[in-house]
């Protein structure tokens, strides 16, 4: 395991979060039960790479007939995000949040915590709006307004 993932493991252990190694030790996967959904947060650092990838994997697969609407919703959502971005795999309908971080030195646990909690809050806060687009046919622009309100409620609760 790389020194960067060792530091991630240190952060997770200090917060009583159980991470599972993935592959040949190039990733750690943390199952999370959030307010609105369950997801997996993945920290991936390839050996010798200068980049740490932090992803939160959504539990829902978007049906083919709703992918265009979800793509519009995620595009609208991504417009205001800094650092993080939501992605939709058009082939299989998987949605994930992703952040790519340059790591020329081993990051501190505070920075890792910021990346981790930011991913959890974004996925959790926008999950109900995403589900409204997928299953209720909500207009993506209206869903974004709902998602922003839900996200702000979660952030206020965390403060």
Secondary structure, 3 states (H helix, E strand, C coil): CCHHHHHHHHHHHHCCCCEEEECCCCEEEEEEECCCCEEEEEEECCCCCCEEEEEEEEEEECCHHHHHHHHHHHHHHHHCCCCEEEEECCCCCEEEEEEEEECCCCCCHHHHHHHHHHHHHHHHHHHHHHHHHHHHCCCHHHHHHHHHHHHHHHHHHHC
